[in-house]
Amino acid sequence: MLDYKSDLLAGDDLAAAAQRRVRERYAVQARLYAIAADRLRGPRRLAGLLFAFIRHDLVVPVRIAEDTLATWSDWLARIAETAETAAPAAAAGLAAPAPPLTLAAPAALLTLAAPGRELRP
């Protein structure tokens, strides 16, 4: 699954900034995308997610293992259960601890290619 991001990243190490951004701002989105993609994938294996920062030609891969999907699905089920049983005011502050994302090592980051060019590591 590929998600294009138009975020403007700052700093000397844009690859590290992109990974931080995915971890800090897109962790819940990554979990929800992975759970949805898993439900739609049929017999195919979901290898992971890609967050493409198009302004900087960077892609941050998020690895998805079978046990990761199970953990994230349990996390979502706990949130849903809390929302169904808690008072509306309490449900607004859902704070089920989110399982961590597993980002690829910085060396595994990809750069985006312009149309007609291949992706390069």
N, C-alpha and C positions, 0 to 999 in steps of 0.2 A: 504494500500500500504506500502511495506517495502523497505527501501533503506539501504543497508549495507555500512558502512563507516569504512575505515581503519585508520582514523586520530589518531595520537598520542596526547593524551590530557595530560596536565600538571596541577599541583597544588594539594592542599590538598583536595579539594572537586571536585572530577571528575564528579559527577552528575551535579553540577552547571556549570563546564567547558563544558560539553556536551550540556547543554541547551544554553549556550552562543554561542557555535559554530554553533548550528542550527540557532539561531536567527541572528548571524552576517554573517555567510558564506553560509548558505543554505536556506535563506528566499525566494529568487527568485525561486530557484529550487523547493522548497516545493509548492509554488503557481502554478508553471507550471505543476508539477506532479498532483496536486489536480484538476486542470482544465482538464487535459488530462484524468485522471481517471473518473472524473464526466461525461465526454462526452462518455466514454466507458461502464459505469456501468449499463446502462439499468434501470430497475425498482429498482435495489438494492440501498440502501443508502450508501453513502461514509461516514464512521464514522471518518476517519482521516488517518494520515500518521505516520509511525514509522521510525525513524532514528536509526539504530542499530550500535553502536560503538563497533565493534567486538574485538578490542584489549583490551577493558576495560569491556566487558560484560555488557554494558549499552544500554538501549533503551530510546529514547526521543520521547514520543507521541506528535503529533500535532493534536489538535482537529479541526474538520471541521464541521461547521454548514451550513445550507442552505443559510443564509444571508452572510456567509463568502465567499462561492463560488460565489455568485452574485457580491460581492464587488471585488473579485479578477478577475472575468471575465470582469468587467467594467474597472479595472486597465489595463488589457491586451489589451482591445479594444482601450483605450486611447493611449497606446504605439503604437499599429498598425496604428491608425489614424495619429499620429504624424509622424510615419515613412513614410507613404504614401504621406503626404502633405509637409513635411519639406525637405529642401535641404539635400543632402547626408552628408555634414559636420555637419549640425545641428542634423541629425538623429543619428549620432554616439554618441552624448551626451544625449540620452534620459534619462530624469530624472523625469518621472512621479512618484510622491510620492507613495511608495508601502504601502499598508495596512499592519498592524502588524500581526504577527503570534500569535496564542494563544497556548502556550505550557502548558502541564499539570503541575500541582503542583509537586514539587520535590518528595513528598511522593508517587506520582503515577508513578514514573519512574520504569521501569522493569529492571531486569537483564537477560541476555541471558543464556540459558541453553546449556550445551554441548549435543551432540547427545545422545538421550536416556533419557535425563532428562527433567523435565517440567520447564516452565518459572516460576519464582517466583517473587512476588512483592518486 
